[in-house]
Amino acid sequence: MGKINRYSPEVRDRAIRMVTDHRGEYASQWAAIQSVSQKLGMTPETLRAWVRQAKIDTGETKGTTTDEKERTSQLERENAELRRANEILRAASIFFATELDGPSVKRHR
């Protein structure tokens, strides 16, 4: 159940490169983003987020890099899996402990 990517990595890289390369032709970065996004058929906000993440990934801006985000997500998935496994083991040990103890009340004849 991962995120669905509407655009290929090539389109994403091209869009970011177009904003970066043609930034000087526009009054602001936002104007460049709006123009490029319209030409490539995406929302300006999508492209703005890509440009921002690219700056973080290259160290131009502070923030969490894509690699760090992926690693964090991987660790969170592993953590959830381990929690589920622990719950299963806990339930199994309770079940087997009660089975091995036998009936708790002794019968008198």
Secondary structure, 3 states (H helix, E strand, C coil): CCCCCCCCHHHHHHHHHHHHHHHHHCCCHHHHHHHHHHHHCCCHHHHHHHHHHHHHHCCCCCCCCHHHHHHHHHHHHHHHHHHHHHHHHHHHHHHHHHHHHCCCCCCCC
